[in-house]
Amino acid sequence: MDDIQKQIVAERAFAAARRALASRYAGAAFAYVSGSIMRGEGTVFSDIDLVVVFPSLERAWRESFTEEGFPVEAFVHDEETLAHYLHADAESGYPIMVNMVATGSIVGPESGRARLIQAKAAEVLAAGPKPLAGANYDMLRYQVTDLADDLRGDRPPEEIAAIAAALHQKLADLMLLGRGAWTGRGKWAPRLLCRLDVQLADDFDAAFRLAAQGDGGRLLALADRELASHGGRRFDGFRQEAPLEARRRE
């Protein structure tokens, strides 16, 4: 699609989201309409992300449906449940809901309140994630170390490809969060790496392309280099305790 076609599709998607809000979510205070299709970056398979906020709910939920030919992922909240998930995003390093709220187009009667929440989400997004530290940092370093060690020695191509698939998210998380940048799941990881550092993203993509073909050498070198920037391999002395409630008597 060219830019004009993308703009037309975005306008159609926004109109469909407004009608979905009116027909499915009567009584909602406001909503944020977001997603790649609204940014003019979508494809014919892209969906609409719809964050719906009611004055009060017993519990939040998410649901999927099709509206006027557009697939819709709806996340339904009141302000308290939305605040919970915005906070959880900030803590996790994956600003999924934060990004939807910060960048979404606002619809609904209480747009003033929606803008206040949106401004707070934008501040969280701009501030970036918490520095890597503590148990989560240790676990991430351990996981990258463990998977990188699986690449050492001779392995058949199908095992190298499987190890690379498991390592992709973990190594991207260490690279992004370790440089003070938000991380993302799935397709967002290479996108965010590219925004952060084009050369780093190129190295990452090339290493995983080779690993998918059964050559893990470049990926192992990349993982070792990244671990070195975080104090080296994390194995000796690593310890993770189970929760106290992790027992069962029968």
N, C-alpha and C positions, 0 to 999 in steps of 0.2 A: 504493500500500500504506500502511496505517496503521502506527503504531509497533509494535503487537503482531504484525502480520503480518511486519514487517521483522525483528523479534526471532526469530520462528519460522524465517524463511528463513536468518538468520545462523547459528542453531543447526544447521540442516540442512546448511548449507555447511561449517561446522566439522567436523561428523561425516563428511561426504564427504571432506574433506581428510585427516582422520585415516585413513580407510580407504584412500585413494590412497597415503598415505605407507607404510602397511603392505604394500600389494599391489605397488606399483611400485618402491619404494625400500627394499627390505629391507637392513638394515645401516646405514641412516642414523642419525646420532647425534641429530639433532633437526631441527626445521623451524619456520619462522614462517609463520603463516597470516594473510594480510592482504588489503586491498582494500576498496573501498567497500561491498561486500555485508557484510563483517564489521563495518564501522562503522555499519551500519544506514542507509546512504545510497544503497544500490544500487537498480538497476532489474531488471526481469526479464531484461535482457540483460547484466548485470554478471558479471564473471568473478572467480574466486578467484586471488589471487596467492599462490604457494607457494614459499618459499625453503627448499630442502632442503640440509642440510649433512652430509656424510659425514666420517669420520675422515681419509680420503685419497682423492684422485682423480688420474688422469693429466691431466685437463683439465675445466674447467667446461663446462656446456652449458645451453641453455634448450629447452623443448619445450611444446607445447600439446596438450591432450586434453580430453575430456569425461568427467566423473565424476558419475554419478547425476543427469544432467541439467544439471550445472553446468560451464560452460567453465572450464578451469584453465590458467593460465600458470605453468609451473614453472621455477624458476631453480636449477640444481643445482650445488653447490659443495663444496669442503672449506674449512677455515678460512683457508688461505692465499689461495685464489682469491677467497673472499668478501672478505677484507681488501683485496685489490687493487681490487675494484669499489667497495667502500665509500670507499676513498681517492680513486678516480677521480671518484666522485660529488661528494665534497667539493671537489675541484679544479675541477670543471666548473661548479658552481653549480646543477646539477640533481640534487637528492638522492633519486633514484628508489629505488635499492636501500637507501639509508640510511633512508628513510621506511618501507619495507616491514619492515625489521628492527626499527626503533625502535618501531613501532606494532603489530607482529604478535603474534598469540597463539601461545604456544610449545607444541609437541607433541614427543614423542620421549623416549627414556630419559635423555639427558644434558641435562636442563633447567637444571641449575646452570650449566653452561658456556654454554648459550644465553642465560641471563640476563646473564652478564658481557658478552658481545658486544653484547647489546641495550642495556645501560646505556651502553656506549661510543658506540653509534650515536645514542642519545638525546642524549648530550653534544654530538656533532657537529651534530645537528639544532638544538639549542638555541643553539649558538654562532653559527650563521649562516654565510653564505658568506664567502670571502676578499674583501677590498675590490677593486673593479675597478681594474686597473692593468696597465701593460705592453702587450705586443703584442695580447693578446686584447681589451683595452679599446679600443685603437686600431682594431682590425678591426671591432668592434661599432659604434663611432661612424661609421666609414667606411661600413659597410653601411646603417645608418639614413640617413646623409646621401645616399648614392647612390639609395636607393629613394625618399626624400622628394623629391629633385630630379626623379625621374621623374614625380612628381605635378604639377610646375609646368607651366603652359601648358595649352593645350586638348588634351584626349584624349577618345577615345570611351569610353562607359561601361564596355564590356567590358575595356578596358585598365586603367582605374582600379581595377576590381574585382580584376584579376589582380595589379596592383602591391600593392594592399592585402593580398591573401593572402600575398604574399611578405614584406611588412613586419610583419605581425601578430606573429610570434614574435620578430623582432629588436627591435621597439620594446618589447614586453613585457619582454624580457630587460634592456634598458637601464633601463627604469623600475624593475624589481624589484631587480636586482643593484646598480643605482646608488643605491638607498636602503637597501642592506645587508640585503635580504631574499632568500631563496631564490627561484629562478625555476622554471618548470615548462613542459613541452611540451604543445602541443595544448590540451585542455580545462582543463588545470591553470593555464595562464597567467591567464585571467580570474578563476578562483577565487582564486588567490593575490593578485592585484591587489585584489580585493574585501576580502580579509582585511586587507590592508595599509592601504587607504584607499578607502572607499566612493565618495567623490566622484571620485577619480582613476579608479576602475574604471568609474564611470558615464560619464565623459568618453571613456574609451577605447572602451567598447562603443558609445556613440552615434556616435563618429567612424567606426568600422568599419562600422556598420550603414549609414550614409550612403554610405560609399565602395563598399559592396557594391551599392548602387543607382546608382552612377555619379557620385556627388558627392564629390570628394576634398578639398574645401576645408577642412573641419573637421579631417580627418586630417592634412593638411599643416601646419596651424597647431599641432596637438598635437605632431607630430614636431619642428617647429622649436622649440617651447617646451621640449621635453625636451632637445634638443641644446644649447640655450642654457644650460641648467643644468649641462652638462658641457663648457663652454668653447666651444660653437658648432659649426658644421659642421666635419667632418674630411675635407678633400680635398687642398688644396694641401700638398705635402710628404709625403703618405702614400706609404709604400714597403713592399712585402712581398717578401722574397727567397724564391726557390724552393729546395728542398733541394738540397744538393750532388749527391746521387745521381739527381737528376731529369734524366737524359740517356740516350739509347739509340743504340747504333751498330749498323747493319745492313749 
